[in-house]
Amino acid sequence: MRAPKLLEKMTHKIPSNHPRASSLIIREKLVDGFNGGIVVPQGLIAHGRGEAFDYLLGEKTTKYAYDAEKVAVCILLLSDKSAISINGNTAALCAKDLVKLSYVTKSRIEVNLFHRSVARSNAIARILRKEGSREVLGVDTKAKSIIYGISSNRKFVAKEGIMDSDTVLVTLEDGDRTESLVRMGKKVISVDLNPLSRTAIASNVAIIDNIVRAIPNMIRLSEQLVKKQKTYLQSLIKNFDNKENIRNSLLVIKKGI
Ligand code: PTJ
């Protein structure tokens, strides 16, 4: 995580020598997002759950998370059409990095909200554009397709984005849509600190890491892996076992305790 850079901006709120400064800075970003109409109150609760798992994982990217990030990047680079799904929490935490990842992996960016409102979709799209995204899907209510089998507002997706993609990166998600997307034959990559979540278990690749670390890692990995042979990327994908990787993340927690 890029704590020093963030600390510069936030010194008025968090003392830089506070032993839990990084974690408190993340909270501040979410509170700012909440005050700015980006994050829903439920997002603050969801963050608490993630934070608890992060604490148990040692608040660092484990070897297993890094392996999953690498394979996820391979899948994104080999995809014909990929989309990155963005919600309130992820926009508040790492909009700039998500935009950068979309460029390095040639993925489209789509706003997709559980607690959907036009005002919040527009506010999130504004942030993404400010951070450099030339296109943000999911905000035009007329251009909606529906994913059958889910009852929440997450079912409304853009035809040219999530609906037509062969790979979707879902971030801080509830399990329903992941399960539906996998049933539709798409490759689903998730970022979720909870190794026991339905999202993690249903995804093809579950990244058990904090999104604020996962996305910068994936940007760096994309810049390296894009130079490699296609067959090398394919071999990394072939040798990855999601369930095994999740079990290893759980063992990290167990050993830590
Ligand atoms: O912005 P909206 O309307 O789309 O709503 C977003 C939330 C997050 C409220 C919505 O997606 C939700 O309710 O999510 P869940 O079902 O609570 O799942 C969120 C998952 O993300 C949980 O398993 C958390 O452990 C995990 N999580 C929370 N913060 C992080 C995280 N995973 C990675 N990095 C985090 N910073």
Residues whose N, C-alpha, C, O or C-beta is under 5 A from the ligand:
A	BS01	PTJ	V40 Q42 G43 A46 H47 R49 G50 N87 G88 N89 N112 L113 F114 H115 R116 L172 E173 D174 V191 D192 L193 N194 S197 D209 N210 I211
